[in-house]
Structures are given as structure tokens and as C-alpha cells.
Amino acid sequence: MARNLFVYQNAAYEGELDLYRNAHVVADRAQAVDSVGLVPKFVYRMRTASEAVPSITDDEVAMWRYVSRHPDANIEVLRVVH
């Protein structure tokens, strides 16, 4: 099952309604990410110095592959608010 996750500041939200209830912002102000599978508890925001927009994933293996390709990457672990 595919779902939308919205990342805003230091948290990820499972849907637009959770985003609005907890962060009091509309979905246009957050970064939207598609997620497939079970509801994640954490998402990873990955960025290097040369990237303007961070990559976001809920897959830990993809995060480790990103780190192996970019050892200077900044990784943030964000909790998913339900």
C-alpha cells in the first residue's frame, strides 16, 4: 500500500491531516515523500553539501548505500508522527 509522508522541520507526518493537526501547516509547505509498505517509525533525511534538496527515505538499506557513496553526507533520523 502506497502512502504519502510529509516532512516538515524535524518530524515526518503520515498524512496531510496529521501534518495540519500537529504542525499547523498545509501540505504545500512540507516536502512530500511516497512510502510503500508498512507505516515506518522513522525516516532518514540525507544531504550532502552540494545538494539543494535533501533525499528522504524510510529504507535503512537505501540510507546505508547513500552513506557509502557519500561519506561526507549529513544524516538526520526523523520520527513519524501518527
N, C-alpha and C positions, 0 to 999 in steps of 0.2 A: 504494500500500500504506500503510495507516494503522499508526502505531506510537505507543507511549507514551514520552514523555520525562519524567524525574523531575528536578526542580530542587531541589537541596539545598545550602545555603550558597552557595559561589562556583563551582559547576560544575553541569552537566546530565549526566544519565546516560541511556543509550539504553534500558535496561530495568531491571526490579527486581533482576535478578541482578547487573548492573554496579553498581547503586547499593549493594547489600549488600557486594559484593566490595571496592569502593573506598572507600566512606564508612562502612561498617559500621553502617548504619541500615536499618530496614524502610521500605517504601514509604509507610506511613501518616504518617511524619514529613516527607516531601518533598511538594512541590507537583507534581501530575501535569498534563501538557500533552499534547494529541494533536497529532501531526505527520503530514502526508500528503506522500508523495513520497520523494525520496532522503534518505539519512541526512545531517542537517546537521552542519557542523563547529562552528558557533556558534549560540547562541540569544541573544535580546535580552530583558532584564528591564527593563520600563518602569514608572515610578511617578511620580505627582505627589504633592504634599504632602497633598492631600485624599483620596487613595486608601489604603485599608487593605491591600488585597491587590494586589500588582503584576500587570501584564499581561505575559505571556510569549509570544513568538513566534519562529519561526525564519525569518520572511519579512522581508527587508530593506525591501521596499517598504511593508509594513504599519508597520514601525518608523518610517520617514520620514514617513508620514502621521500617525502618532501625535505625532511631534515637531512637525509643522506645526500640529496642533490644540492642542498643549500645549507651548509654547516653554519653560516652566519645568520640564519633565519631567527626571527623573534616569534616564539610560540606562546599563545595565551590559551588557557583552558577556561571555557565559559560554561557555567551551569545552565541547564534548560529549565525555564520556569513554566510550570503547568498551571 
